[in-house]
Amino acid sequence: MSGLLATKLARFDVAALATMALRLELNLTPKPGLVDLANNGSHSDMDHALFLRSIAAITPWFRVFEKAGFEHALKPASEQLRLLRPAGMACEQAMFEATGGVNTHKGGIFSLGLICFAAGRLRGQNRLVCAESVCQQVSEICKGLVARELASRTHAVTAGEIQYQQLGLTGARGEVEHGFPTVRQHVLPYWFKESGERRFHHALLRLMAANLDSNLVSRGGIDGLYYVQRYATSLLKNGWDAGLLHEMDKALMSRNLSPGGSADLLAVSYVLATLG
């Protein structure tokens, strides 16, 4: 392996990026309907301190995911999810123990865990770790996931299964199976056009405008999803500032709406944009 390739392969600590992504997403303020430094958004069972405990609990597992990807790098992509699941479930348990049973980061564990695992697999194959290669790896690892876990279920039980049968929404499973298309199409091309916190707010608005957020559907039905999409689209079209984001925050809280799926994808956006 050439020295240049080795440098590129070792350029980023993806596990550390995953933790940083969660911290940046949490601290972004204001964040309409979501927990931030100012308030608890539309959540009565969560606050900033709880999220910090959750992040601390799951951080070590990002390294475990990356190591597992490296160790199993030469096994077929079709076997990877089976190999990753035990660590994923253990990570979720660590989260629940830290939060007293509150689901703070299940979506983040799912998406960022797969990214860390994919990065480890790429390194194990002596391949470049970048946004494109990571997304491709995640897609290959998750091939057929929607068919197996949503389309094949005859009796819908979970919120994801019900939304798929009633509305055709594939949620986080569809996002990973297709290599994070919402992030790649609606965020990454615009990431470097803004800077600082405005970059993150702009990315979040773009995600809320485009993402078929299952969290919003769970809380407000399809009308709740469309309301947030229209609101975010309007701000992007007409211009926005912190004051308007505060107004959106109040509007979403009054309707008990929380775009948690978009928050998860904002963390994914940071990691993929950094990988370049």
N, C-alpha and C positions, 0 to 999 in steps of 0.2 A: 504494500500500500504506500503510495507516494506521501511525502510530508505534507503537501498541499491538501490532499484528500483527508489525511488524518486530522489536519487543523479544522477543516470544514465539518468533519464528523463530530469533533469534540467542541464545536463552537458554542453550543447552547446546553445549559442544564435544564432540560425540559421539566423535570420534576419540580425544580425551584421556580420555574416560570409558572407552573400550574398554581402553586401556592401564592405567588405574587398576583396572579390574575384574580384569585378569589379575594385577596385583600383589597386590591384596587377597585374591584366591582363593589365590594361592601362599603367602602369609604366614599364612593362617588355620591355627591350630594348637590342638589336634590335629585332623587331617583323616584319618579312617579309610581306610587302604589307599593313601593318596595322599602325594606329596612335600609336606613342609611344613618348618617351621623345626626340628622335632625329629628327623625321620628321612626316609628315602627311600620309605616306604610299601612297597608290593609291587613296587618297581622296582629292579632291579640295575644298570640302565644310565642312571639319572637321579638328579640331586640338585638341591638348591636353587640352587646356583651355575649349573648348566646351564640351569635355567628362567629365571634372570635374564638370561643371555646370549641366550636365545631371545626373551624379551620385548623386549630392546633391539633385536634384529635386525628384528622384525616391526612394531615401533611406527611407523616412518615410513610403512608401507604402509596403515595405517588412514586416514591423511590422503589417500593416493592413492585409496583406495576411495571416500571421501566426495566427493572432487573429481570422480571419474568419474561418480558418481551425479548430481552437479550438472550436469555437462557433457552428459549424455545424458538429462536429465530429461524431455524432451518426446518421446522415442522410445517406442514401445509397450513395455509391460511384458514381452511375450513375447521381446523382443530383448535384455533387460537381462543375463541370465546369460551370453550369448555375449560381450557387451561386457566383462563383469567377469572372466571366466575367465583371460585372460592375466595380469592383475595378481595374481589369486589364486595362480596357479602360480608367479609370480615371488616372491611373498611366501613361499610354502612353500619355495622354493629357498633364499631368504635364511635361513630357519629352519634348514634342514638344513646349510647351510654353517656356521652359528654353533654347531650342536650336534654336528657330526661325523656327521651322518646319523641322529640320533635324533629320533623324532617326538614332540616335546614339546607342540606347540600346533596340530596340523592341525585338530582340531575347533574350537578357538577361532578360528582364522583363518577357517574356513568360516562360523560363526555370527556372530561379531562383524564380520567383513568385510561380510557381507550387511546387518547393521544399519547400519554406517557408509555403505554404498552407498545404502541406502534413505533414510537421513537426508539425504544429499546430494540425492537425487532429489526429496524433499519440499521442500527449500529451493529447488531449481531451479524448482519449480512454485508457489512462494510459499505453501506450505501449512504448517500447524503441525506441528512435530516433537514427538510425544509417544509414549508406549508404544503406544497403540492404533493410531495412524497408521503407525508404524514396522512393527508386526507385520502390519498389513494390506498394506503395501508389500512386505514380505519374502514374504508368502504369494502375492501376485500375481506377483512376479518368479519365484517357484519353482513356479508352477502346472504340474502334469504331471511334476514331477521324478522322483517315485517310479515312475511308469509308464514313463518313458523309461530310467531308469538301473537300475531293479531288476526291475520286472515284465516288461519286454520281453526280459530276458537269458535265453536258453535254456540256456547253459552257465555256471553260477555259478563264478566264479574268486575274487573278493575276499571277504573276511569278511562284508561287508555284503550281497553278493549271495547268499551261502550262507545267512546268517541269514534273509533274506527268503524264500527258497525253502523252507527247512526249517521255519521258525517263524513266518513272516509278519511279522517285525520290520522296520520301515522306518528305524530309527535316526535319525541327524541329518537325513537327507533328509526324512523324514516330519515331523520337528519344524519345519523351516523352511517346508515346503510349507503347513503348517497354522498358521503364524504363532506358533510357540512355545507350543502349548497347555499343555504340562506346566508351564511357568513361569507362564503366566497363570492357570491353575486352581489350582495347588498351592502357589505361592510368593507371588505379588503380593498376594493378599487378606490375607495374614498378615504381610507384610513389616514393617509399622510397629507390630506388636504387641510386638516385641522391639527391643532397641537394642544398639549396640556389636557385639562379636564374637558375642554370643549370637544376634543377628539372623542372622548368616551361618551359624552352626552350625545353627540351627533350620531355615533355608532349605535347607541341604545335606541334613539329615535328611529333610525333606519331599520333596526331589528323589530321594533314594535309595529312599524308600518307594514312590514312584510311577513313576519313570522306568524305561522298558524299556531299560536301559543296555547297549548293544552291547559295550562294553568288558568288562563283567562276563561276558557270554555267551561272548565270545572266550576268556576266561581260565578260566572255571569252568562253562561250559555253562549251560543253563537253570536247573539246580539252584543254581549260584552266584548267578545273578540273584535267584532266589526267597529264598535265604538272606539276602542283603543287604536285600532289601525287608522281610522279616519282622523282621530285627534292628532296622532303622530304625523300623519301625512300632511295635515294642515300646517303644523308647526314647521315642518321641513320646507314646505312650499312658500309660506309667508314670512318666515324668519322667527327666531326664538331667542330668548335670553333666560337668565336665571329666574326672573319674575314669572315668566310664562310657564316655566317648568314647575315652579311652586304651585301655580294655579292648576296645572295638570295633576299634580300630586294630590291636591285637595279633591279634584273631580273624581279621580280613581278611588281614593279612600272613601268618598261618599257613596260609591257604588260597590265597595268591597272588592275591587279588582286589583289583582297583582300580577304583572307580567313576568312571572318567575322564569318561564322558559326563555324569554329574551335576556334576562339577567344571566342565565347559564351560558347563553351564546355570546354574551359580551365578554365573559371570561375566556371562552374559546377564541374569540376574535383577537384578544390581546396576545395569546400564545401564538396563534398562527401568523399574525402580523409581525411579531418579533422574530419568528423563524424565517420569514421572508420567502 
